[in-house]
C-alpha cells in the first residue's frame, strides 16, 4: 500500500493556488483594461470555447439570471462582440455567437 504524503499534497495545493491567483489577477487586469467586465468575459470565453449557445444555456452555465442575460447580450451585441440569431430548428430559441471582433478581443485578453 502506498503511504500518502499529506504534507506534499498541501505544498502542491499551495503552489497551484498561487499560480491560479497570479493568472486570475493578470486576467482581471486585462479585462479591466478592455473595460468589458468579468461577467461579459465569461460569456465571451464560453462562446469562444464551446461555439454558439442558446441564451438559456449560457444563463444556466454561468448562473446569470435570465433577466440579466437579455441586458448583457444586448450590451455585447451593441459592442459588436456577439450576434444573436434564431435557432434554425426552433424560432423561439435564440443562439448567441461570437463575432470576429469578439474573437479578436478574447484573443487580445487571453492569448
Gaussian input, Z-matrix of N, CA and C with variables (Angstrom, degrees):
# hf/3-21g

backbone

0 1
 N
 C     1     B1
 C     2     B2     1     A1
 N     3     B3     2     A2     1     D1
 C     4     B4     3     A3     2     D2
 C     5     B5     4     A4     3     D3
 N     6     B6     5     A5     4     D4
 C     7     B7     6     A6     5     D5
 C     8     B8     7     A7     6     D6
 N     9     B9     8     A8     7     D7
 C    10    B10     9     A9     8     D8
 C    11    B11    10    A10     9     D9
 N    12    B12    11    A11    10    D10
 C    13    B13    12    A12    11    D11
 C    14    B14    13    A13    12    D12
 N    15    B15    14    A14    13    D13
 C    16    B16    15    A15    14    D14
 C    17    B17    16    A16    15    D15
 N    18    B18    17    A17    16    D16
 C    19    B19    18    A18    17    D17
 C    20    B20    19    A19    18    D18
 N    21    B21    20    A20    19    D19
 C    22    B22    21    A21    20    D20
 C    23    B23    22    A22    21    D21
 N    24    B24    23    A23    22    D22
 C    25    B25    24    A24    23    D23
 C    26    B26    25    A25    24    D24
 N    27    B27    26    A26    25    D25
 C    28    B28    27    A27    26    D26
 C    29    B29    28    A28    27    D27
 N    30    B30    29    A29    28    D28
 C    31    B31    30    A30    29    D29
 C    32    B32    31    A31    30    D30
 N    33    B33    32    A32    31    D31
 C    34    B34    33    A33    32    D32
 C    35    B35    34    A34    33    D33
 N    36    B36    35    A35    34    D34
 C    37    B37    36    A36    35    D35
 C    38    B38    37    A37    36    D36
 N    39    B39    38    A38    37    D37
 C    40    B40    39    A39    38    D38
 C    41    B41    40    A40    39    D39
 N    42    B42    41    A41    40    D40
 C    43    B43    42    A42    41    D41
 C    44    B44    43    A43    42    D42
 N    45    B45    44    A44    43    D43
 C    46    B46    45    A45    44    D44
 C    47    B47    46    A46    45    D45
 N    48    B48    47    A47    46    D46
 C    49    B49    48    A48    47    D47
 C    50    B50    49    A49    48    D48
 N    51    B51    50    A50    49    D49
 C    52    B52    51    A51    50    D50
 C    53    B53    52    A52    51    D51
 N    54    B54    53    A53    52    D52
 C    55    B55    54    A54    53    D53
 C    56    B56    55    A55    54    D54
 N    57    B57    56    A56    55    D55
 C    58    B58    57    A57    56    D56
 C    59    B59    58    A58    57    D57
 N    60    B60    59    A59    58    D58
 C    61    B61    60    A60    59    D59
 C    62    B62    61    A61    60    D60
 N    63    B63    62    A62    61    D61
 C    64    B64    63    A63    62    D62
 C    65    B65    64    A64    63    D63
 N    66    B66    65    A65    64    D64
 C    67    B67    66    A66    65    D65
 C    68    B68    67    A67    66    D66
 N    69    B69    68    A68    67    D67
 C    70    B70    69    A69    68    D68
 C    71    B71    70    A70    69    D69
 N    72    B72    71    A71    70    D70
 C    73    B73    72    A72    71    D71
 C    74    B74    73    A73    72    D72
 N    75    B75    74    A74    73    D73
 C    76    B76    75    A75    74    D74
 C    77    B77    76    A76    75    D75
 N    78    B78    77    A77    76    D76
 C    79    B79    78    A78    77    D77
 C    80    B80    79    A79    78    D78
 N    81    B81    80    A80    79    D79
 C    82    B82    81    A81    80    D80
 C    83    B83    82    A82    81    D81
 N    84    B84    83    A83    82    D82
 C    85    B85    84    A84    83    D83
 C    86    B86    85    A85    84    D84
 N    87    B87    86    A86    85    D85
 C    88    B88    87    A87    86    D86
 C    89    B89    88    A88    87    D87
 N    90    B90    89    A89    88    D88
 C    91    B91    90    A90    89    D89
 C    92    B92    91    A91    90    D90
 N    93    B93    92    A92    91    D91
 C    94    B94    93    A93    92    D92
 C    95    B95    94    A94    93    D93
 N    96    B96    95    A95    94    D94
 C    97    B97    96    A96    95    D95
 C    98    B98    97    A97    96    D96
 N    99    B99    98    A98    97    D97
 C   100   B100    99    A99    98    D98
 C   101   B101   100   A100    99    D99
 N   102   B102   101   A101   100   D100
 C   103   B103   102   A102   101   D101
 C   104   B104   103   A103   102   D102
 N   105   B105   104   A104   103   D103
 C   106   B106   105   A105   104   D104
 C   107   B107   106   A106   105   D105
 N   108   B108   107   A107   106   D106
 C   109   B109   108   A108   107   D107
 C   110   B110   109   A109   108   D108
 N   111   B111   110   A110   109   D109
 C   112   B112   111   A111   110   D110
 C   113   B113   112   A112   111   D111
 N   114   B114   113   A113   112   D112
 C   115   B115   114   A114   113   D113
 C   116   B116   115   A115   114   D114
 N   117   B117   116   A116   115   D115
 C   118   B118   117   A117   116   D116
 C   119   B119   118   A118   117   D117
 N   120   B120   119   A119   118   D118
 C   121   B121   120   A120   119   D119
 C   122   B122   121   A121   120   D120
 N   123   B123   122   A122   121   D121
 C   124   B124   123   A123   122   D122
 C   125   B125   124   A124   123   D123
 N   126   B126   125   A125   124   D124
 C   127   B127   126   A126   125   D125
 C   128   B128   127   A127   126   D126
 N   129   B129   128   A128   127   D127
 C   130   B130   129   A129   128   D128
 C   131   B131   130   A130   129   D129
 N   132   B132   131   A131   130   D130
 C   133   B133   132   A132   131   D131
 C   134   B134   133   A133   132   D132
 N   135   B135   134   A134   133   D133
 C   136   B136   135   A135   134   D134
 C   137   B137   136   A136   135   D135
 N   138   B138   137   A137   136   D136
 C   139   B139   138   A138   137   D137
 C   140   B140   139   A139   138   D138
 N   141   B141   140   A140   139   D139
 C   142   B142   141   A141   140   D140
 C   143   B143   142   A142   141   D141
 N   144   B144   143   A143   142   D142
 C   145   B145   144   A144   143   D143
 C   146   B146   145   A145   144   D144
 N   147   B147   146   A146   145   D145
 C   148   B148   147   A147   146   D146
 C   149   B149   148   A148   147   D147
 N   150   B150   149   A149   148   D148
 C   151   B151   150   A150   149   D149
 C   152   B152   151   A151   150   D150
 N   153   B153   152   A152   151   D151
 C   154   B154   153   A153   152   D152
 C   155   B155   154   A154   153   D153
 N   156   B156   155   A155   154   D154
 C   157   B157   156   A156   155   D155
 C   158   B158   157   A157   156   D156
 N   159   B159   158   A158   157   D157
 C   160   B160   159   A159   158   D158
 C   161   B161   160   A160   159   D159
 N   162   B162   161   A161   160   D160
 C   163   B163   162   A162   161   D161
 C   164   B164   163   A163   162   D162
 N   165   B165   164   A164   163   D163
 C   166   B166   165   A165   164   D164
 C   167   B167   166   A166   165   D165
 N   168   B168   167   A167   166   D166
 C   169   B169   168   A168   167   D167
 C   170   B170   169   A169   168   D168
 N   171   B171   170   A170   169   D169
 C   172   B172   171   A171   170   D170
 C   173   B173   172   A172   171   D171
 N   174   B174   173   A173   172   D172
 C   175   B175   174   A174   173   D173
 C   176   B176   175   A175   174   D174
 N   177   B177   176   A176   175   D175
 C   178   B178   177   A177   176   D176
 C   179   B179   178   A178   177   D177
 N   180   B180   179   A179   178   D178
 C   181   B181   180   A180   179   D179
 C   182   B182   181   A181   180   D180
 N   183   B183   182   A182   181   D181
 C   184   B184   183   A183   182   D182
 C   185   B185   184   A184   183   D183
 N   186   B186   185   A185   184   D184
 C   187   B187   186   A186   185   D185
 C   188   B188   187   A187   186   D186
 N   189   B189   188   A188   187   D187
 C   190   B190   189   A189   188   D188
 C   191   B191   190   A190   189   D189
 N   192   B192   191   A191   190   D190
 C   193   B193   192   A192   191   D191
 C   194   B194   193   A193   192   D192
 N   195   B195   194   A194   193   D193
 C   196   B196   195   A195   194   D194
 C   197   B197   196   A196   195   D195
 N   198   B198   197   A197   196   D196
 C   199   B199   198   A198   197   D197
 C   200   B200   199   A199   198   D198
 N   201   B201   200   A200   199   D199
 C   202   B202   201   A201   200   D200
 C   203   B203   202   A202   201   D201
 N   204   B204   203   A203   202   D202
 C   205   B205   204   A204   203   D203
 C   206   B206   205   A205   204   D204
 N   207   B207   206   A206   205   D205
 C   208   B208   207   A207   206   D206
 C   209   B209   208   A208   207   D207
 N   210   B210   209   A209   208   D208
 C   211   B211   210   A210   209   D209
 C   212   B212   211   A211   210   D210
 N   213   B213   212   A212   211   D211
 C   214   B214   213   A213   212   D212
 C   215   B215   214   A214   213   D213
 N   216   B216   215   A215   214   D214
 C   217   B217   216   A216   215   D215
 C   218   B218   217   A217   216   D216
 N   219   B219   218   A218   217   D217
 C   220   B220   219   A219   218   D218
 C   221   B221   220   A220   219   D219
 N   222   B222   221   A221   220   D220
 C   223   B223   222   A222   221   D221
 C   224   B224   223   A223   222   D222
 N   225   B225   224   A224   223   D223
 C   226   B226   225   A225   224   D224
 C   227   B227   226   A226   225   D225
 N   228   B228   227   A227   226   D226
 C   229   B229   228   A228   227   D227
 C   230   B230   229   A229   228   D228
 N   231   B231   230   A230   229   D229
 C   232   B232   231   A231   230   D230
 C   233   B233   232   A232   231   D231
 N   234   B234   233   A233   232   D232
 C   235   B235   234   A234   233   D233
 C   236   B236   235   A235   234   D234
 N   237   B237   236   A236   235   D235
 C   238   B238   237   A237   236   D236
 C   239   B239   238   A238   237   D237
 N   240   B240   239   A239   238   D238
 C   241   B241   240   A240   239   D239
 C   242   B242   241   A241   240   D240
 N   243   B243   242   A242   241   D241
 C   244   B244   243   A243   242   D242
 C   245   B245   244   A244   243   D243
 N   246   B246   245   A245   244   D244
 C   247   B247   246   A246   245   D245
 C   248   B248   247   A247   246   D246
 N   249   B249   248   A248   247   D247
 C   250   B250   249   A249   248   D248
 C   251   B251   250   A250   249   D249
 N   252   B252   251   A251   250   D250
 C   253   B253   252   A252   251   D251
 C   254   B254   253   A253   252   D252
 N   255   B255   254   A254   253   D253
 C   256   B256   255   A255   254   D254
 C   257   B257   256   A256   255   D255
 N   258   B258   257   A257   256   D256
 C   259   B259   258   A258   257   D257
 C   260   B260   259   A259   258   D258
 N   261   B261   260   A260   259   D259
 C   262   B262   261   A261   260   D260
 C   263   B263   262   A262   261   D261
 N   264   B264   263   A263   262   D262
 C   265   B265   264   A264   263   D263
 C   266   B266   265   A265   264   D264
 N   267   B267   266   A266   265   D265
 C   268   B268   267   A267   266   D266
 C   269   B269   268   A268   267   D267
 N   270   B270   269   A269   268   D268
 C   271   B271   270   A270   269   D269
 C   272   B272   271   A271   270   D270
 N   273   B273   272   A272   271   D271
 C   274   B274   273   A273   272   D272
 C   275   B275   274   A274   273   D273
 N   276   B276   275   A275   274   D274
 C   277   B277   276   A276   275   D275
 C   278   B278   277   A277   276   D276
 N   279   B279   278   A278   277   D277
 C   280   B280   279   A279   278   D278
 C   281   B281   280   A280   279   D279
 N   282   B282   281   A281   280   D280
 C   283   B283   282   A282   281   D281
 C   284   B284   283   A283   282   D282
 N   285   B285   284   A284   283   D283
 C   286   B286   285   A285   284   D284
 C   287   B287   286   A286   285   D285
 N   288   B288   287   A287   286   D286
 C   289   B289   288   A288   287   D287
 C   290   B290   289   A289   288   D288
 N   291   B291   290   A290   289   D289
 C   292   B292   291   A291   290   D290
 C   293   B293   292   A292   291   D291
 N   294   B294   293   A293   292   D292
 C   295   B295   294   A294   293   D293
 C   296   B296   295   A295   294   D294
 N   297   B297   296   A296   295   D295
 C   298   B298   297   A297   296   D296
 C   299   B299   298   A298   297   D297
 N   300   B300   299   A299   298   D298
 C   301   B301   300   A300   299   D299
 C   302   B302   301   A301   300   D300
 N   303   B303   302   A302   301   D301
 C   304   B304   303   A303   302   D302
 C   305   B305   304   A304   303   D303
 N   306   B306   305   A305   304   D304
 C   307   B307   306   A306   305   D305
 C   308   B308   307   A307   306   D306
 N   309   B309   308   A308   307   D307
 C   310   B310   309   A309   308   D308
 C   311   B311   310   A310   309   D309
 N   312   B312   311   A311   310   D310
 C   313   B313   312   A312   311   D311
 C   314   B314   313   A313   312   D312
 N   315   B315   314   A314   313   D313
 C   316   B316   315   A315   314   D314
 C   317   B317   316   A316   315   D315
 N   318   B318   317   A317   316   D316
 C   319   B319   318   A318   317   D317
 C   320   B320   319   A319   318   D318
 N   321   B321   320   A320   319   D319
 C   322   B322   321   A321   320   D320
 C   323   B323   322   A322   321   D321
 N   324   B324   323   A323   322   D322
 C   325   B325   324   A324   323   D323
 C   326   B326   325   A325   324   D324
 N   327   B327   326   A326   325   D325
 C   328   B328   327   A327   326   D326
 C   329   B329   328   A328   327   D327
 N   330   B330   329   A329   328   D328
 C   331   B331   330   A330   329   D329
 C   332   B332   331   A331   330   D330

   B1=1.4502
   B2=1.5308
   B3=1.2960
   B4=1.4560
   B5=1.5234
   B6=1.3277
   B7=1.4690
   B8=1.5222
   B9=1.2950
   B10=1.4602
   B11=1.5230
   B12=1.3069
   B13=1.4635
   B14=1.5319
   B15=1.3182
   B16=1.4614
   B17=1.5231
   B18=1.3092
   B19=1.4619
   B20=1.5284
   B21=1.3162
   B22=1.4623
   B23=1.5276
   B24=1.3298
   B25=1.4634
   B26=1.5224
   B27=1.3087
   B28=1.4588
   B29=1.5248
   B30=1.3279
   B31=1.4734
   B32=1.5221
   B33=1.3207
   B34=1.4585
   B35=1.5281
   B36=1.3196
   B37=1.4618
   B38=1.5297
   B39=1.3229
   B40=1.4734
   B41=1.5234
   B42=1.3332
   B43=1.4695
   B44=1.5267
   B45=1.3348
   B46=1.4603
   B47=1.5289
   B48=1.3155
   B49=1.4676
   B50=1.5226
   B51=1.3284
   B52=1.4654
   B53=1.5255
   B54=1.3217
   B55=1.4650
   B56=1.5267
   B57=1.3283
   B58=1.4598
   B59=1.5305
   B60=1.3232
   B61=1.4670
   B62=1.5235
   B63=1.3291
   B64=1.4628
   B65=1.5211
   B66=1.3162
   B67=1.4613
   B68=1.5213
   B69=1.3333
   B70=1.4584
   B71=1.5280
   B72=1.3283
   B73=1.4659
   B74=1.5209
   B75=1.3264
   B76=1.4662
   B77=1.5186
   B78=1.3251
   B79=1.4636
   B80=1.5251
   B81=1.3313
   B82=1.4693
   B83=1.5257
   B84=1.3267
   B85=1.4693
   B86=1.5222
   B87=1.3351
   B88=1.4626
   B89=1.5232
   B90=1.3258
   B91=1.4645
   B92=1.5253
   B93=1.3253
   B94=1.4663
   B95=1.5212
   B96=1.3265
   B97=1.4679
   B98=1.5283
   B99=1.3305
   B100=1.4650
   B101=1.5258
   B102=1.3223
   B103=1.4616
   B104=1.5351
   B105=1.3438
   B106=1.4658
   B107=1.5225
   B108=1.3045
   B109=1.4613
   B110=1.5203
   B111=1.3187
   B112=1.4622
   B113=1.5252
   B114=1.3288
   B115=1.4700
   B116=1.5248
   B117=1.3322
   B118=1.4619
   B119=1.5240
   B120=1.3347
   B121=1.4594
   B122=1.5251
   B123=1.3312
   B124=1.4676
   B125=1.5314
   B126=1.3188
   B127=1.4638
   B128=1.5195
   B129=1.3361
   B130=1.4619
   B131=1.5277
   B132=1.3240
   B133=1.4703
   B134=1.5211
   B135=1.3172
   B136=1.4620
   B137=1.5293
   B138=1.3247
   B139=1.4623
   B140=1.5246
   B141=1.3211
   B142=1.4633
   B143=1.5276
   B144=1.3134
   B145=1.4660
   B146=1.5270
   B147=1.3297
   B148=1.4729
   B149=1.5241
   B150=1.3348
   B151=1.4547
   B152=1.5208
   B153=1.3458
   B154=1.4679
   B155=1.5282
   B156=1.3373
   B157=1.4663
   B158=1.5264
   B159=1.3436
   B160=1.4659
   B161=1.5319
   B162=1.3144
   B163=1.4636
   B164=1.5298
   B165=1.3244
   B166=1.4659
   B167=1.5289
   B168=1.3201
   B169=1.4678
   B170=1.5299
   B171=1.3290
   B172=1.4719
   B173=1.5215
   B174=1.3182
   B175=1.4624
   B176=1.5272
   B177=1.3251
   B178=1.4700
   B179=1.5279
   B180=1.3179
   B181=1.4686
   B182=1.5208
   B183=1.3310
   B184=1.4657
   B185=1.5264
   B186=1.3300
   B187=1.4727
   B188=1.5274
   B189=1.3290
   B190=1.4624
   B191=1.5267
   B192=1.3319
   B193=1.4708
   B194=1.5289
   B195=1.3237
   B196=1.4663
   B197=1.5270
   B198=1.3261
   B199=1.4631
   B200=1.5164
   B201=1.3054
   B202=1.4644
   B203=1.5196
   B204=1.3337
   B205=1.4649
   B206=1.5179
   B207=1.3233
   B208=1.4614
   B209=1.5186
   B210=1.3158
   B211=1.4612
   B212=1.5283
   B213=1.3310
   B214=1.4637
   B215=1.5284
   B216=1.3264
   B217=1.4669
   B218=1.5268
   B219=1.3323
   B220=1.4710
   B221=1.5228
   B222=1.3220
   B223=1.4667
   B224=1.5348
   B225=1.3199
   B226=1.4689
   B227=1.5277
   B228=1.3224
   B229=1.4648
   B230=1.5328
   B231=1.3285
   B232=1.4708
   B233=1.5241
   B234=1.3407
   B235=1.4635
   B236=1.5302
   B237=1.3320
   B238=1.4653
   B239=1.5272
   B240=1.3457
   B241=1.4593
   B242=1.5272
   B243=1.3317
   B244=1.4617
   B245=1.5206
   B246=1.3227
   B247=1.4589
   B248=1.5196
   B249=1.3207
   B250=1.4683
   B251=1.5332
   B252=1.3488
   B253=1.4632
   B254=1.5209
   B255=1.3310
   B256=1.4673
   B257=1.5215
   B258=1.3124
   B259=1.4692
   B260=1.5212
   B261=1.3248
   B262=1.4684
   B263=1.5313
   B264=1.3218
   B265=1.4659
   B266=1.5279
   B267=1.3350
   B268=1.4663
   B269=1.5247
   B270=1.3013
   B271=1.4721
   B272=1.5249
   B273=1.3315
   B274=1.4659
   B275=1.5285
   B276=1.3282
   B277=1.4679
   B278=1.5207
   B279=1.3311
   B280=1.4585
   B281=1.5183
   B282=1.3237
   B283=1.4580
   B284=1.5206
   B285=1.3162
   B286=1.4620
   B287=1.5203
   B288=1.3179
   B289=1.4574
   B290=1.5227
   B291=1.3145
   B292=1.4621
   B293=1.5160
   B294=1.3091
   B295=1.4585
   B296=1.5279
   B297=1.3149
   B298=1.4710
   B299=1.5277
   B300=1.3343
   B301=1.4688
   B302=1.5320
   B303=1.3239
   B304=1.4632
   B305=1.5135
   B306=1.3407
   B307=1.4693
   B308=1.5216
   B309=1.3297
   B310=1.4623
   B311=1.5245
   B312=1.3192
   B313=1.4614
   B314=1.5233
   B315=1.3273
   B316=1.4652
   B317=1.5242
   B318=1.3246
   B319=1.4709
   B320=1.5233
   B321=1.3260
   B322=1.4704
   B323=1.5297
   B324=1.3282
   B325=1.4641
   B326=1.5204
   B327=1.3153
   B328=1.4650
   B329=1.5253
   B330=1.3434
   B331=1.4822
   B332=1.5184
   A1=108.94
   A2=116.73
   A3=122.13
   A4=109.13
   A5=114.35
   A6=118.48
   A7=108.14
   A8=116.35
   A9=121.89
   A10=109.86
   A11=115.91
   A12=120.87
   A13=108.12
   A14=116.70
   A15=121.55
   A16=111.93
   A17=117.29
   A18=120.40
   A19=110.02
   A20=116.60
   A21=120.76
   A22=110.35
   A23=116.64
   A24=120.88
   A25=111.07
   A26=116.38
   A27=121.20
   A28=110.83
   A29=117.02
   A30=120.08
   A31=110.43
   A32=116.80
   A33=120.90
   A34=110.66
   A35=116.20
   A36=120.59
   A37=110.76
   A38=117.29
   A39=121.11
   A40=111.25
   A41=116.93
   A42=120.63
   A43=109.96
   A44=116.85
   A45=120.73
   A46=111.49
   A47=117.13
   A48=120.74
   A49=111.39
   A50=117.37
   A51=120.29
   A52=110.79
   A53=116.97
   A54=120.93
   A55=110.25
   A56=116.49
   A57=121.17
   A58=110.66
   A59=116.72
   A60=120.63
   A61=111.06
   A62=117.36
   A63=120.66
   A64=110.35
   A65=117.31
   A66=121.37
   A67=110.76
   A68=117.06
   A69=121.46
   A70=111.01
   A71=117.40
   A72=121.74
   A73=110.59
   A74=117.28
   A75=120.57
   A76=111.62
   A77=116.78
   A78=120.08
   A79=110.16
   A80=117.33
   A81=120.48
   A82=111.05
   A83=117.37
   A84=120.60
   A85=110.57
   A86=116.67
   A87=119.77
   A88=111.30
   A89=116.46
   A90=120.27
   A91=109.91
   A92=117.08
   A93=121.05
   A94=110.99
   A95=116.51
   A96=120.28
   A97=111.13
   A98=116.45
   A99=120.55
   A100=112.21
   A101=116.79
   A102=123.36
   A103=113.28
   A104=116.03
   A105=117.72
   A106=113.11
   A107=118.84
   A108=121.78
   A109=111.89
   A110=115.27
   A111=120.79
   A112=112.14
   A113=117.44
   A114=120.83
   A115=110.55
   A116=116.31
   A117=120.62
   A118=110.81
   A119=116.27
   A120=120.40
   A121=110.43
   A122=117.36
   A123=120.43
   A124=110.94
   A125=116.43
   A126=120.31
   A127=109.96
   A128=116.92
   A129=120.12
   A130=110.71
   A131=116.24
   A132=120.46
   A133=110.76
   A134=117.10
   A135=121.09
   A136=110.44
   A137=116.71
   A138=120.71
   A139=111.24
   A140=116.55
   A141=121.31
   A142=110.23
   A143=116.66
   A144=120.09
   A145=113.31
   A146=118.20
   A147=121.12
   A148=114.06
   A149=117.51
   A150=119.89
   A151=111.03
   A152=116.43
   A153=120.19
   A154=111.70
   A155=115.00
   A156=121.19
   A157=109.74
   A158=116.48
   A159=118.71
   A160=110.07
   A161=116.26
   A162=121.23
   A163=110.32
   A164=117.15
   A165=120.85
   A166=111.66
   A167=117.37
   A168=120.23
   A169=110.47
   A170=117.09
   A171=120.67
   A172=109.05
   A173=115.53
   A174=121.63
   A175=110.98
   A176=116.39
   A177=121.07
   A178=111.75
   A179=117.20
   A180=121.29
   A181=111.42
   A182=116.71
   A183=120.79
   A184=113.28
   A185=116.75
   A186=122.00
   A187=111.97
   A188=114.50
   A189=121.13
   A190=106.58
   A191=118.33
   A192=119.84
   A193=111.17
   A194=116.51
   A195=120.55
   A196=112.43
   A197=118.00
   A198=120.45
   A199=112.06
   A200=116.76
   A201=121.28
   A202=111.27
   A203=117.05
   A204=120.80
   A205=111.12
   A206=116.60
   A207=120.11
   A208=110.01
   A209=116.83
   A210=121.94
   A211=110.75
   A212=116.78
   A213=121.50
   A214=110.53
   A215=117.05
   A216=120.21
   A217=110.26
   A218=117.73
   A219=120.31
   A220=111.03
   A221=115.99
   A222=120.89
   A223=110.92
   A224=116.53
   A225=120.44
   A226=111.25
   A227=115.93
   A228=120.20
   A229=110.62
   A230=117.50
   A231=120.91
   A232=111.53
   A233=115.93
   A234=120.69
   A235=111.54
   A236=116.03
   A237=123.82
   A238=112.72
   A239=116.32
   A240=121.28
   A241=111.42
   A242=116.56
   A243=121.65
   A244=109.08
   A245=114.76
   A246=121.96
   A247=107.27
   A248=115.76
   A249=122.14
   A250=107.64
   A251=115.84
   A252=120.54
   A253=109.85
   A254=115.84
   A255=120.54
   A256=108.78
   A257=115.59
   A258=120.35
   A259=108.34
   A260=117.96
   A261=119.70
   A262=112.93
   A263=116.92
   A264=120.37
   A265=113.78
   A266=116.89
   A267=120.50
   A268=108.54
   A269=116.51
   A270=121.55
   A271=113.19
   A272=117.48
   A273=120.14
   A274=111.79
   A275=116.21
   A276=121.94
   A277=109.34
   A278=115.42
   A279=120.65
   A280=110.10
   A281=115.37
   A282=122.04
   A283=108.25
   A284=115.58
   A285=121.66
   A286=106.59
   A287=115.97
   A288=120.68
   A289=109.47
   A290=115.54
   A291=120.62
   A292=109.79
   A293=116.24
   A294=121.00
   A295=107.56
   A296=116.73
   A297=119.98
   A298=110.20
   A299=116.05
   A300=120.13
   A301=110.52
   A302=117.15
   A303=121.56
   A304=111.84
   A305=116.86
   A306=120.94
   A307=110.53
   A308=115.69
   A309=119.68
   A310=110.99
   A311=117.09
   A312=120.49
   A313=110.41
   A314=116.93
   A315=119.74
   A316=110.37
   A317=117.33
   A318=120.76
   A319=111.43
   A320=117.18
   A321=120.73
   A322=110.99
   A323=116.17
   A324=120.57
   A325=111.02
   A326=116.13
   A327=121.42
   A328=109.48
   A329=116.14
   A330=119.19
   A331=113.25
   D1=137.47
   D2=-178.88
   D3=-84.04
   D4=128.38
   D5=177.70
   D6=-82.08
   D7=134.35
   D8=-177.71
   D9=-89.03
   D10=132.14
   D11=178.83
   D12=-96.69
   D13=94.90
   D14=-176.66
   D15=-66.27
   D16=-30.98
   D17=178.49
   D18=-66.38
   D19=-41.08
   D20=176.88
   D21=-64.45
   D22=-41.47
   D23=177.00
   D24=-58.67
   D25=-43.59
   D26=-178.97
   D27=-65.62
   D28=-41.91
   D29=178.30
   D30=-63.76
   D31=-43.45
   D32=178.45
   D33=-61.84
   D34=-42.56
   D35=177.68
   D36=-59.52
   D37=-43.59
   D38=179.32
   D39=-62.74
   D40=-42.10
   D41=178.66
   D42=-61.91
   D43=-45.57
   D44=178.48
   D45=-61.50
   D46=-41.85
   D47=179.83
   D48=-64.49
   D49=-41.47
   D50=177.99
   D51=-64.17
   D52=-41.33
   D53=178.06
   D54=-63.67
   D55=-43.73
   D56=178.62
   D57=-61.25
   D58=-45.97
   D59=-179.11
   D60=-62.75
   D61=-40.76
   D62=179.05
   D63=-64.72
   D64=-45.00
   D65=178.91
   D66=-63.80
   D67=-46.55
   D68=-178.99
   D69=-62.16
   D70=-40.99
   D71=178.44
   D72=-61.84
   D73=-43.53
   D74=179.21
   D75=-65.81
   D76=-40.87
   D77=178.29
   D78=-64.33
   D79=-42.34
   D80=178.60
   D81=-60.19
   D82=-41.33
   D83=178.79
   D84=-62.26
   D85=-43.20
   D86=178.45
   D87=-64.93
   D88=-41.13
   D89=178.96
   D90=-61.72
   D91=-44.59
   D92=178.70
   D93=-63.00
   D94=-37.95
   D95=-179.46
   D96=-62.95
   D97=-35.19
   D98=179.61
   D99=-91.16
   D100=-1.85
   D101=173.92
   D102=53.41
   D103=49.59
   D104=177.85
   D105=-114.11
   D106=-16.17
   D107=179.66
   D108=83.62
   D109=150.54
   D110=-174.88
   D111=-66.69
   D112=-39.81
   D113=179.74
   D114=-61.11
   D115=-43.43
   D116=178.26
   D117=-64.60
   D118=-40.03
   D119=177.91
   D120=-61.70
   D121=-40.20
   D122=178.87
   D123=-60.79
   D124=-40.06
   D125=178.56
   D126=-65.88
   D127=-45.60
   D128=178.36
   D129=-59.36
   D130=-42.42
   D131=-179.15
   D132=-64.22
   D133=-43.04
   D134=179.17
   D135=-60.95
   D136=-47.28
   D137=-179.36
   D138=-67.30
   D139=-35.80
   D140=179.27
   D141=-64.78
   D142=-43.68
   D143=-174.99
   D144=-85.91
   D145=-30.71
   D146=-174.62
   D147=-109.16
   D148=-9.95
   D149=-177.23
   D150=83.30
   D151=-173.49
   D152=-178.54
   D153=-55.03
   D154=140.45
   D155=-176.91
   D156=-136.55
   D157=147.46
   D158=172.39
   D159=-63.70
   D160=145.21
   D161=-179.55
   D162=-54.11
   D163=-44.18
   D164=-177.90
   D165=-63.09
   D166=-37.07
   D167=179.60
   D168=-67.51
   D169=-40.47
   D170=176.51
   D171=-60.01
   D172=-46.16
   D173=178.90
   D174=-57.43
   D175=-45.26
   D176=-179.01
   D177=-67.33
   D178=-46.77
   D179=-176.75
   D180=-63.47
   D181=-43.33
   D182=-174.99
   D183=-95.40
   D184=2.54
   D185=-179.88
   D186=55.14
   D187=45.92
   D188=176.15
   D189=-104.39
   D190=124.97
   D191=179.29
   D192=-55.54
   D193=143.34
   D194=-175.51
   D195=-58.87
   D196=-34.89
   D197=176.99
   D198=-63.79
   D199=-37.50
   D200=177.67
   D201=-72.20
   D202=-32.30
   D203=-178.60
   D204=-59.40
   D205=-42.25
   D206=179.79
   D207=-58.90
   D208=-46.68
   D209=179.39
   D210=-61.54
   D211=-47.22
   D212=-176.55
   D213=-64.97
   D214=-46.08
   D215=-179.73
   D216=-64.84
   D217=-40.79
   D218=176.43
   D219=-58.15
   D220=-44.00
   D221=-179.59
   D222=-64.05
   D223=-45.35
   D224=178.75
   D225=-65.15
   D226=-34.42
   D227=178.60
   D228=-68.98
   D229=-40.24
   D230=177.12
   D231=-63.00
   D232=-31.64
   D233=177.52
   D234=-81.84
   D235=0.38
   D236=-179.58
   D237=61.12
   D238=32.20
   D239=178.87
   D240=-94.67
   D241=-26.32
   D242=177.35
   D243=-135.53
   D244=163.77
   D245=175.70
   D246=-132.82
   D247=135.76
   D248=178.77
   D249=-100.48
   D250=134.48
   D251=179.85
   D252=-138.45
   D253=148.85
   D254=174.54
   D255=-68.12
   D256=141.46
   D257=175.31
   D258=-70.03
   D259=135.44
   D260=-178.96
   D261=-60.73
   D262=-32.89
   D263=-176.14
   D264=-84.33
   D265=-20.31
   D266=-177.11
   D267=-151.96
   D268=105.58
   D269=-175.00
   D270=-66.46
   D271=-10.08
   D272=177.61
   D273=-82.96
   D274=-15.58
   D275=-176.59
   D276=-101.60
   D277=132.72
   D278=177.74
   D279=-108.93
   D280=133.79
   D281=173.63
   D282=-101.86
   D283=148.49
   D284=176.65
   D285=-115.43
   D286=134.35
   D287=177.28
   D288=-131.60
   D289=156.01
   D290=176.13
   D291=-74.88
   D292=142.52
   D293=170.32
   D294=-88.59
   D295=173.33
   D296=175.84
   D297=-60.29
   D298=-38.77
   D299=177.94
   D300=-63.01
   D301=-39.41
   D302=177.78
   D303=-65.79
   D304=-41.69
   D305=177.25
   D306=-62.55
   D307=-43.00
   D308=-179.46
   D309=-64.30
   D310=-42.17
   D311=178.23
   D312=-61.84
   D313=-44.58
   D314=178.78
   D315=-61.59
   D316=-43.20
   D317=178.34
   D318=-63.02
   D319=-35.19
   D320=178.21
   D321=-67.58
   D322=-41.00
   D323=-178.25
   D324=-75.48
   D325=-41.69
   D326=-172.01
   D327=-130.74
   D328=74.00
   D329=-175.35
   D330=-66.70

